[in-house]
Amino acid sequence: MNLQTMSLEATDVSGQKTAALSNIPAGATVADMIQWALPDMALPRNDSEGYAIMYQALLEREGRHLGGRELVHDALEEGDRIVLHPSVDAG
C-alpha cells in the first residue's frame, strides 16, 4: 500500500453504478474525492433544471456520512467502500 494514495470502491445508492477508485491522494478532502468519482461512475453533476447536485458519501464500514472537509487519510482505510448519494436539503 502506498501511504500517499489510497484505493477505494464506490457505488451509488442503487448499487448499479460502481467504480474502483485508485490513486486518491491521502491528503485530499472527501469533497474532492467525491468530485473525482462522479465521472468514473457516470453520475450527473447537474439536475434536470441545471442546478448543481451535491453528493454525500456514506462509509459502509462505520455506517456514517463523511464530512466534505474530512481528509481521506483520516476518514478512510485502504479498500473501504463508500456509497454516493445526492444530498437532500429539506426546505
Helices and strands as residue ranges (DSSP letters): E 5-12, E 18-25, H 30-41, E 55-59, E 64-66, H 72-75, E 81-86
